[in-house]
Amino acid sequence: MNYKLVPPDGGWGYLIAASVAIMNLVTVTPQTAFGLTFGNFLASIGDETTGTTISNGIFNTVQSFTGLASSILLQRYSYRKVGLLGATLFGVGAFGIIFISNLTQMVICYGVLQGLGFGLMMPASYSAFNCYFDKRINVIMGIAQAVTVLGAITFSPVMALCIEYCGFRGTVTILAILSLLNFLAMGVLQPVKWHMKKISVKDSDILQDAKTTINDEVTATQIKPLLRDDPEDNCLTNNTNLSKDSLTNVNVPSKPRFSVISLGDRAASVTVINDLDDGDDNQNITCVDLSLLKNVKYLNVSLGVSLSYTSDVMFFALIPLILNRAGFSTPDIALLMMVYFGSDLVSRILISVISAFCKIRNRYVFLAGSFFSAIFRIAFVLSGNQMYKMITLAALGFLRCFIQTPLALVFSEEYNEQFPTAFSLYMVVSGFVNIAVGSIISVVKSFTQSDEMVVHVLTGAFLITSISWIVELTWNKIKTKDT
């Protein structure tokens, strides 16, 4: 009997999906209430606005660079080993925050240690998820997205209650204990080859798979730099094993599979890298092709995405601080944050429904999100009325999905054949942009002592993206007509 191995699309894969959801609930969701959790502490040691932007900027920068480096680690070690290393670093940072007394310690524990931990856990868990699911990957990922966003909606009022009854130290102690769930989440990342399903195939299908695979290996030169050379340890999508009675001895190597995994505020380029039980020191480590950095269009795309993403992440971390300084109570702030993330959830559902019926160019969606977010961001600071703030935050939350959801898909759309390299280099660009924007915000706040000016600087990042992209797209359209 001839058969081929396919991803389980269920079974142990459901535990992998639960692992991804737990990891994001423990690591990403608390960031949605960063201002509520750390605002009073940062105010007591200096300026909460500067502290928030520096801490989050360092976290995002370290996470970006570590996410890229983890691709190399995943070529040598199993998902579980890399994930458990990340869980350890994240946990050390979480428990270290309990004892911090100044901004430097905050940056080390939150920005560096937790950034390193998350940067290792995210690609490890997302890559494992990508191995376990094929036909049902979008459905299961949609459920995981919904769980993460629902967690973001409820987290702000929960943190408000914790701060009120447990204080700052008690609240971060609770978060530290929750971080231990990462060990459970990373511990279930078993090699997919333990759970592959066998399905019978005809000899003609085997020969066709072999022919297709040979053609794919010739044409997929842009995919290879981020893949291991040994196909037997990769996730298997078309690997065929033959019985002794088979008419042919052809073993069909697996075709490399890569996709975009996105949850909450984070997205990752997921390439099938390995599925090892133990590390193999003899594996060949490949490098990322840097030639794309010479392409003007690529630089415009990656800088634009980086600026808008950084602006979005830093802004939502500052919202509670801005509202607190405007005189809103903690319960009011929690309610407004619920409206913000609730609108985000509605938008995600709406985009999913629309995408099911019609094809939308992701770059246009991202551009629209950046442009209209800039408009409503300006409107947000014009009035201190609670209903006015609620309406503008609802609009900003709705538009946030236009930035977060298509973020990685922009690169998949524009650079389909070079996607793994394009997205990996974007992570490097994003890291440098985080450093630059965080530094600019710190300088602006120190000179102006105005939260409104900080918001305007972040809004300027949206405008730079919008203007540069509109100019490029218009120019390309004119050139196409002339041709």
C-alpha positions in Angstrom: 0.0 0.0 0.0 1.3 3.4 -1.0 0.6 6.4 1.3 1.6 9.9 1.9 1.9 11.9 5.2 -0.2 15.0 5.7 -0.6 17.4 8.6 -3.1 16.2 11.2 -5.4 19.3 10.8 -6.7 18.4 14.3 -5.8 15.9 17.0 -2.7 17.1 18.8 -2.9 20.2 16.6 -5.7 21.5 18.8 -3.3 21.6 21.7 -0.8 23.5 19.5 -3.6 26.0 18.7 -4.4 26.3 22.4 -0.7 26.8 23.0 -0.6 29.7 20.6 -3.7 31.3 22.2 -2.3 30.9 25.7 1.1 32.3 24.7 -0.6 35.4 23.2 -3.0 35.8 26.2 -0.1 35.8 28.6 2.3 37.9 26.5 0.4 40.1 24.1 -2.8 40.8 26.0 -1.2 42.4 29.1 0.4 45.0 26.8 -3.2 46.3 26.0 -3.4 47.5 29.6 0.2 48.6 29.9 -0.8 52.2 30.8 -3.2 51.0 33.5 -0.7 48.6 35.0 2.5 50.7 34.9 1.2 54.3 34.6 1.2 55.2 38.3 4.6 53.5 38.9 6.2 55.2 36.0 4.8 58.6 37.1 6.3 58.0 40.6 9.8 57.5 39.2 9.6 60.2 36.5 7.6 60.7 33.3 5.1 57.9 32.5 4.8 58.9 28.8 8.6 58.7 28.3 8.8 55.5 30.3 6.0 53.9 28.4 7.5 54.7 25.0 11.0 53.7 25.9 9.9 50.4 27.5 7.6 49.4 24.7 10.1 50.6 22.1 12.9 48.5 23.5 10.5 45.5 23.8 9.4 45.8 20.2 13.0 46.3 19.0 14.4 43.3 20.9 11.4 41.2 19.8 12.0 42.1 16.2 15.7 41.3 16.2 15.2 38.1 18.3 12.4 37.0 16.0 14.8 37.1 13.1 17.6 35.4 15.0 15.2 32.6 16.1 15.0 31.5 12.4 18.6 30.4 12.8 18.0 28.7 16.1 15.0 26.8 14.7 17.3 25.4 12.0 19.3 23.8 14.7 17.0 23.1 17.6 13.4 21.9 18.0 10.4 24.2 18.4 10.0 23.1 22.0 13.6 23.9 23.0 13.5 27.3 21.5 10.0 28.0 23.0 11.0 26.8 26.5 14.1 29.1 26.3 11.8 32.0 25.5 9.4 31.1 28.3 12.3 31.1 30.7 13.6 34.5 29.7 10.0 35.9 29.7 9.3 34.5 33.1 12.6 35.8 34.6 11.7 39.3 33.3 8.1 39.0 34.7 9.2 38.1 38.2 12.0 40.7 38.0 9.4 43.4 37.4 8.0 42.7 40.9 11.2 44.2 42.5 11.9 47.1 40.1 12.4 50.6 41.5 13.6 52.7 38.5 13.2 53.0 34.7 16.5 51.2 33.9 15.4 48.1 35.8 12.0 48.3 34.0 13.7 48.5 30.6 15.9 45.5 31.4 13.1 43.3 32.8 10.3 44.3 30.5 12.0 45.6 27.4 15.0 43.2 27.1 14.2 40.0 29.0 10.5 39.8 28.1 11.3 41.0 24.6 13.8 38.2 24.1 11.4 35.7 25.5 8.6 36.7 23.3 10.8 37.0 20.3 11.7 33.3 20.7 8.3 31.9 21.7 6.4 33.6 18.9 8.1 32.1 15.8 8.5 28.7 17.6 4.8 28.4 18.4 3.6 29.9 15.1 5.9 27.6 13.0 4.6 24.6 14.9 1.0 25.8 14.3 1.8 26.1 10.6 3.1 22.5 10.5 0.0 21.0 12.2 -2.6 22.6 10.0 -3.1 22.8 6.3 -6.7 23.0 5.0 -8.1 24.2 8.3 -5.4 26.7 9.1 -7.5 29.8 8.4 -10.4 28.6 10.5 -8.4 27.7 13.5 -6.3 30.8 13.3 -9.5 32.9 13.1 -10.7 31.3 16.3 -7.3 32.0 18.0 -7.5 35.6 16.8 -11.0 36.0 18.3 -9.8 34.6 21.6 -6.9 37.0 21.7 -9.0 40.1 20.9 -11.7 39.0 23.4 -8.9 38.8 26.0 -7.8 42.3 25.1 -11.4 43.6 25.6 -11.7 42.2 29.1 -8.1 42.7 30.2 -8.4 46.5 30.9 -11.2 46.3 33.4 -9.6 43.3 35.1 -6.3 45.2 35.4 -8.2 48.2 36.8 -9.7 46.0 39.5 -6.3 44.4 40.3 -4.6 47.8 40.6 -7.4 49.0 42.9 -7.4 46.1 45.2 -3.9 44.6 44.9 -1.8 47.7 44.1 1.0 47.8 41.6 3.3 45.1 43.2 0.3 42.7 43.7 -0.8 43.2 40.1 2.6 42.5 38.5 2.9 39.5 40.8 -0.3 38.1 39.3 1.0 38.7 35.8 4.3 37.0 36.7 2.5 33.9 38.0 0.4 33.9 34.8 3.6 33.9 32.8 4.4 30.4 34.0 1.6 29.2 31.7 4.1 29.8 28.9 6.0 26.7 30.0 2.9 24.6 29.6 2.2 26.2 26.2 5.7 25.7 24.9 6.0 22.2 26.4 3.3 20.8 24.1 5.2 21.7 20.9 5.9 18.2 19.9 7.4 17.3 16.5 4.7 17.1 13.9 6.1 13.9 12.5 4.8 12.2 15.6 1.3 13.0 14.6 1.2 13.0 10.8 -1.8 11.2 9.2 -1.3 8.5 6.6 -3.5 8.6 3.5 -3.4 6.1 0.7 -2.4 7.4 -2.8 -2.2 6.0 -6.3 1.2 5.4 -8.0 0.2 8.1 -10.6 -0.2 10.6 -7.7 3.2 9.7 -6.4 4.9 10.3 -9.7 3.0 13.5 -10.1 4.1 14.7 -6.7 7.7 13.8 -7.5 7.5 15.8 -10.8 5.8 18.8 -9.1 8.4 18.8 -6.3 11.3 18.8 -8.7 9.9 21.7 -10.6 9.2 23.6 -7.4 12.8 23.1 -6.2 14.1 24.6 -9.4 11.8 27.7 -9.3 11.7 28.4 -5.6 15.2 29.9 -5.3 13.9 32.8 -3.2 12.4 30.5 -0.6 15.6 28.4 0.0 17.6 30.9 2.0 15.4 30.5 5.0 14.9 26.8 4.7 17.0 23.9 5.9 18.6 21.8 3.2 17.5 18.5 4.7 13.9 17.9 3.7 13.3 14.9 5.9 13.3 17.1 9.1 10.9 19.7 7.6 7.2 19.6 8.1 5.9 17.2 5.6 3.1 18.1 3.2 3.7 15.7 0.4 6.2 13.2 1.8 5.4 9.8 0.4 6.6 6.5 1.9 6.3 3.3 -0.2 5.8 -0.3 0.8 8.2 -3.1 -0.2 5.7 -4.2 -2.7 5.6 -0.9 -4.4 6.5 -0.6 -8.1 8.7 2.4 -7.5 11.3 3.3 -4.9 10.8 7.1 -5.3 10.7 9.0 -2.1 9.0 12.3 -2.8 10.6 15.1 -0.7 8.3 17.6 0.9 7.5 20.9 -0.6 8.4 23.8 1.7 5.4 25.5 3.0 5.3 29.1 4.3 2.5 31.4 5.3 1.6 34.4 7.4 0.5 33.9 11.0 -1.1 36.9 12.7 -2.4 37.3 16.2 -3.3 40.4 18.1 -0.6 43.0 17.4 2.0 40.6 16.1 2.5 38.8 12.8 5.2 36.4 11.7 6.6 34.9 8.6 6.2 31.2 9.2 8.4 29.0 7.1 8.7 25.3 7.7 12.2 25.1 9.2 12.5 21.9 11.2 10.7 19.3 13.2 13.5 17.8 15.3 13.4 15.9 18.5 16.8 16.9 19.4 19.3 19.4 18.1 21.6 18.4 15.3 24.9 20.3 15.4 25.6 19.3 11.8 22.7 21.2 10.2 23.6 23.7 7.6 22.7 27.3 8.7 21.7 29.6 5.8 21.7 33.3 5.6 19.1 35.9 4.6 19.6 37.6 1.2 20.1 41.3 1.7 19.7 42.4 -1.9 16.1 43.6 -1.4 17.5 46.5 0.7 18.8 48.0 -2.6 15.3 48.1 -4.0 13.6 51.5 -3.5 10.1 50.2 -3.6 10.9 47.6 -1.0 12.4 50.3 1.3 9.3 52.4 0.9 7.0 49.5 1.7 9.0 48.2 4.7 9.6 51.7 6.1 5.9 52.6 5.7 4.7 49.4 7.4 7.2 49.8 10.2 6.2 53.5 10.8 2.5 52.7 10.9 2.9 49.6 13.0 5.2 51.4 15.5 2.8 54.4 15.7 -0.2 52.1 16.4 1.5 50.0 19.1 2.9 53.0 20.9 -0.3 54.9 20.7 -2.6 52.3 22.3 0.0 51.9 25.1 -0.3 55.6 25.8 -4.1 55.9 25.6 -4.7 55.1 29.3 -2.0 57.6 30.4 -3.5 60.4 28.2 -7.0 59.7 29.5 -5.7 59.7 33.1 -4.1 63.1 32.6 -7.3 64.3 31.1 -9.1 63.6 34.4 -10.8 60.3 33.6 -11.2 57.8 36.4 -9.8 54.3 36.2 -13.3 52.7 35.6 -13.9 55.2 32.8 -10.6 54.5 31.2 -11.3 50.7 31.4 -14.7 51.3 29.7 -13.1 53.4 26.9 -10.4 50.7 26.3 -13.2 48.1 26.1 -14.9 50.2 23.4 -11.5 50.6 21.6 -10.8 46.8 21.4 -14.4 45.9 20.9 -14.4 48.0 17.7 -11.2 46.2 16.7 -13.0 42.9 17.1 -16.0 44.0 15.0 -13.7 45.3 12.3 -11.8 41.9 12.2 -15.1 40.0 11.7 -16.2 42.4 9.0 -13.0 42.2 7.1 -13.0 38.4 7.3 -16.6 38.3 5.9 -15.7 40.8 3.1 -12.5 38.9 2.2 -14.5 35.7 1.8 -16.6 37.2 -1.0 -14.2 39.6 -2.8 -10.5 40.0 -3.3 -9.0 43.1 -1.6 -5.5 44.4 -2.2 -3.9 44.4 1.2 -1.7 47.3 0.6 -4.7 49.5 -0.2 -6.3 48.4 3.0 -3.2 49.2 5.0 -2.9 52.6 3.3 -6.5 53.4 4.1 -6.0 52.4 7.7 -3.0 54.6 8.1 -4.6 57.6 6.4 -7.9 57.6 8.3 -6.2 56.7 11.5 -4.1 59.9 11.2 -7.3 61.9 10.8 -9.1 60.4 13.8 -5.9 60.5 15.8 -5.8 64.3 15.3 -9.5 64.5 16.2 -8.9 62.4 19.4 -6.9 65.2 21.1 -9.3 68.1 20.1 -11.8 67.6 22.9 -11.9 66.1 26.4 -15.6 65.2 26.4 -16.1 61.5 27.4 -18.6 60.8 24.6 -16.4 62.5 22.1 -13.4 60.4 23.3 -15.5 57.2 23.1 -16.5 57.9 19.5 -13.0 58.7 18.3 -11.5 55.7 20.1 -14.2 53.5 18.6 -13.2 54.8 15.1 -9.5 54.3 15.9 -10.1 50.8 17.2 -12.1 49.9 14.0 -9.3 51.2 11.8 -6.6 49.4 13.9 -7.6 46.2 12.2 -6.9 47.8 8.8 -3.2 48.0 10.0 -2.7 44.9 12.1 -4.5 42.3 9.9 -3.0 43.0 6.5 0.5 43.9 7.8 2.3 40.8 6.9 0.0 40.1 3.9 1.3 43.3 2.3 4.7 41.6 1.9 3.1 38.3 0.8 1.2 40.2 -1.8 4.0 42.4 -3.1 6.9 39.9 -2.8 5.2 36.5 -3.1 8.3 34.6 -4.4 10.6 36.4 -1.9 8.3 36.5 1.0 10.4 34.9 3.8 13.3 37.1 3.0 11.1 40.2 2.6 9.4 39.8 5.9 12.6 38.9 7.8 14.3 42.0 6.5 11.2 44.0 7.5 11.6 42.9 11.1 15.1 44.4 11.1 13.8 47.6 9.6 11.0 47.7 12.2 13.5 47.3 15.0 15.5 50.3 13.9 12.3 52.3 13.4 11.2 51.5 16.9 14.5 52.9 18.3 14.2 56.0 16.2 10.6 56.8 17.0 11.0 56.1 20.7 14.0 58.5 20.8 12.1 61.2 19.0 9.2 60.9 21.3 11.4 61.1 24.4 13.0 64.3 23.1 9.7 65.9 22.1 8.1 65.1 25.5 11.1 66.5 27.4 11.0 69.8 25.5 7.2 70.3 25.3 5.9 68.4 28.3 2.8 67.8 26.2 1.1 64.5 25.5 -0.7 66.1 22.6 2.6 66.7 20.9 3.6 63.1 21.4 0.3 62.0 19.7 1.0 64.4 16.8 4.5 62.9 16.4 2.9 59.4 16.2 0.3 60.7 13.8 3.1 62.1 11.6 4.4 58.5 11.2 1.0 57.6 9.7 1.1 60.6 7.4 4.7 59.8 6.2 3.5 56.3 5.2 0.3 57.6 3.5 2.1 60.3 1.5 5.1 58.2 0.4 2.9 55.3 -0.6 0.4 57.5 -2.6 3.3 59.1 -4.4 4.8 55.7 -5.3 1.5 54.1 -6.4 0.6 57.2 -8.4 4.0 57.2 -10.1 3.8 53.5 -10.9 0.4 53.9 -12.4 1.6 56.8 -14.6 4.6 54.7 -15.8 2.3 51.7 -16.5 0.0 53.9 -18.7 3.0 55.3 -20.6 4.3 51.8 -21.2 
